[in-house]
Amino acid sequence: MYALGDCAEVAGHQLPYVMPIMQAARALAKTLAGTETAVQYPAMPVVVKTPACPTVVCPPPPGVDGGWEETITAEGVRALYRDTTGALRGYALVGAATTDKQALTKEIPPLLP
Ligand SMILES: Cc1cc2nc3c(=O)[nH]c(=O)nc-3n(C[C@H](O)[C@H](O)[C@H](O)COP(=O)(O)OP(=O)(O)OC[C@H]3O[C@@H](n4cnc5c(N)ncnc54)[C@H](O)[C@@H]3O)c2cc1C
C-alpha cells in the first residue's frame, strides 16, 4: 500500500503542504513504474499566499539546537536560524526579504537526503 499527501508520515516527518507532496509523487511514480525509489526531501520552504504581506518560512527541523538572528527593517523581516556550528538550518522572511528565498534555501541541508 502507498500513500502521499497530508495523510502520510515519511521517515517521521508529517509535512502538510505542497512541496513534500511533489517530492513524494515523483518517488511514487518511479516506484510504480518499476524502479523502487525512496523519497528525498530537500529543504522545502512554505510560501504563504498573503500578497499584502509576502511571507516565506522554512522551519528548522525539530530538535536542532541553535538560535535565531533577526534583521528587521521598514521593508521587512529576515530571520535566520543557525545551529550551534553556525550552519543555516531554517529561516522566516517577510516583505522585501522574500527575494532571498532561493539563495537561502540552497544553503540549507536536505531534510531527508
Ligand atoms: C487554508 C489552507 C491554505 C493552504 N495554503 C497552502 C499554501 O499556501 N502552500 C502550501 O504549500 N500548502 C498549503 N496548504 C496545504 C495544502 O493545501 C495541502 O498540503 C494539500 O492540499 C494536501 O493535499 P492532499 O491531496 O494530501 O489532501 P487534500 O487536498 O485535502 O485532498 C484530500 C481529498 O480527499 C477527499 N476525501 C476526504 N475524505 C474522503 C472520503 N472518505 N472519501 C472520498 N474522498 C475523501 C477530500 O474531499 C479531498 O478532496 C493549505 C491548506 C489549507 C487548508
Ligand as a Chemical Component Dictionary entry (heavy atoms), coordinates in Angstrom:
data_LIG
# 
_chem_comp.id                   LIG 
_chem_comp.type                 NON-POLYMER 
_chem_comp.pdbx_formal_charge   0 
_chem_comp.three_letter_code    LIG 
# 
loop_
_chem_comp_atom.comp_id 
_chem_comp_atom.atom_id 
_chem_comp_atom.alt_atom_id 
_chem_comp_atom.type_symbol 
_chem_comp_atom.charge 
_chem_comp_atom.model_Cartn_x 
_chem_comp_atom.model_Cartn_y 
_chem_comp_atom.model_Cartn_z 
_chem_comp_atom.pdbx_ordinal 
LIG C1  C1  C 0 -6.494  27.151 4.037  1  
LIG C2  C2  C 0 -5.301  26.376 3.551  2  
LIG C3  C3  C 0 -4.285  27.057 2.903  3  
LIG C4  C4  C 0 -3.165  26.357 2.444  4  
LIG N1  N1  N 0 -2.171  27.049 1.835  5  
LIG C5  C5  C 0 -1.102  26.404 1.401  6  
LIG C6  C6  C 0 -0.060  27.115 0.751  7  
LIG O1  O1  O 0 -0.126  28.337 0.575  8  
LIG N2  N2  N 0 1.038   26.431 0.317  9  
LIG C7  C7  C 0 1.132   25.076 0.504  10 
LIG O2  O2  O 0 2.162   24.502 0.084  11 
LIG N3  N3  N 0 0.160   24.370 1.109  12 
LIG C8  C8  C 0 -0.956  24.988 1.563  13 
LIG N4  N4  N 0 -1.951  24.288 2.176  14 
LIG C9  C9  C 0 -1.795  22.838 2.353  15 
LIG C10 C10 C 0 -2.203  22.075 1.088  16 
LIG O3  O3  O 0 -3.470  22.523 0.661  17 
LIG C11 C11 C 0 -2.265  20.583 1.434  18 
LIG O4  O4  O 0 -0.982  20.177 1.897  19 
LIG C12 C12 C 0 -2.652  19.740 0.238  20 
LIG O5  O5  O 0 -3.864  20.172 -0.333 21 
LIG C13 C13 C 0 -2.812  18.293 0.683  22 
LIG O6  O6  O 0 -3.160  17.513 -0.431 23 
LIG P1  P1  P 0 -3.761  16.084 -0.207 24 
LIG O7  O7  O 0 -4.041  15.563 -1.587 25 
LIG O8  O8  O 0 -2.913  15.272 0.709  26 
LIG O9  O9  O 0 -5.122  16.321 0.593  27 
LIG P2  P2  P 0 -6.387  17.159 0.188  28 
LIG O10 O10 O 0 -6.034  18.250 -0.787 29 
LIG O11 O11 O 0 -7.045  17.527 1.488  30 
LIG O12 O12 O 0 -7.273  16.109 -0.600 31 
LIG C14 C14 C 0 -7.966  15.082 0.070  32 
LIG C15 C15 C 0 -9.221  14.779 -0.744 33 
LIG O13 O13 O 0 -9.859  13.610 -0.209 34 
LIG C16 C16 C 0 -11.241 13.856 -0.169 35 
LIG N5  N5  N 0 -11.813 12.952 0.860  36 
LIG C17 C17 C 0 -11.750 13.047 2.197  37 
LIG N6  N6  N 0 -12.401 12.024 2.778  38 
LIG C18 C18 C 0 -12.870 11.254 1.781  39 
LIG C19 C19 C 0 -13.614 10.049 1.737  40 
LIG N7  N7  N 0 -14.000 9.414  2.847  41 
LIG N8  N8  N 0 -13.913 9.540  0.529  42 
LIG C20 C20 C 0 -13.535 10.140 -0.603 43 
LIG N9  N9  N 0 -12.817 11.295 -0.638 44 
LIG C21 C21 C 0 -12.494 11.835 0.548  45 
LIG C22 C22 C 0 -11.387 15.320 0.180  46 
LIG O14 O14 O 0 -12.646 15.824 -0.217 47 
LIG C23 C23 C 0 -10.246 15.919 -0.675 48 
LIG O15 O15 O 0 -10.652 16.234 -1.988 49 
LIG C24 C24 C 0 -3.072  24.953 2.642  50 
LIG C25 C25 C 0 -4.105  24.284 3.287  51 
LIG C26 C26 C 0 -5.216  24.980 3.743  52 
LIG C27 C27 C 0 -6.311  24.235 4.454  53 
# 
loop_
_chem_comp_bond.comp_id 
_chem_comp_bond.atom_id_1 
_chem_comp_bond.atom_id_2 
_chem_comp_bond.value_order 
_chem_comp_bond.pdbx_ordinal 
LIG C1  C2  SING 1  
LIG C2  C3  SING 2  
LIG C2  C26 DOUB 3  
LIG C3  C4  DOUB 4  
LIG C4  N1  SING 5  
LIG C4  C24 SING 6  
LIG N1  C5  DOUB 7  
LIG C5  C6  SING 8  
LIG C5  C8  SING 9  
LIG C6  O1  DOUB 10 
LIG C6  N2  SING 11 
LIG N2  C7  SING 12 
LIG C7  O2  DOUB 13 
LIG C7  N3  SING 14 
LIG N3  C8  DOUB 15 
LIG C8  N4  SING 16 
LIG N4  C9  SING 17 
LIG N4  C24 SING 18 
LIG C9  C10 SING 19 
LIG C10 O3  SING 20 
LIG C10 C11 SING 21 
LIG C11 O4  SING 22 
LIG C11 C12 SING 23 
LIG C12 O5  SING 24 
LIG C12 C13 SING 25 
LIG C13 O6  SING 26 
LIG O6  P1  SING 27 
LIG P1  O7  DOUB 28 
LIG P1  O8  SING 29 
LIG P1  O9  SING 30 
LIG O9  P2  SING 31 
LIG P2  O10 DOUB 32 
LIG P2  O11 SING 33 
LIG P2  O12 SING 34 
LIG O12 C14 SING 35 
LIG C14 C15 SING 36 
LIG C15 O13 SING 37 
LIG C15 C23 SING 38 
LIG O13 C16 SING 39 
LIG C16 N5  SING 40 
LIG C16 C22 SING 41 
LIG N5  C17 SING 42 
LIG N5  C21 SING 43 
LIG C17 N6  DOUB 44 
LIG N6  C18 SING 45 
LIG C18 C19 SING 46 
LIG C18 C21 DOUB 47 
LIG C19 N7  SING 48 
LIG C19 N8  DOUB 49 
LIG N8  C20 SING 50 
LIG C20 N9  DOUB 51 
LIG N9  C21 SING 52 
LIG C22 O14 SING 53 
LIG C22 C23 SING 54 
LIG C23 O15 SING 55 
LIG C24 C25 DOUB 56 
LIG C25 C26 SING 57 
LIG C26 C27 SING 58 
# 
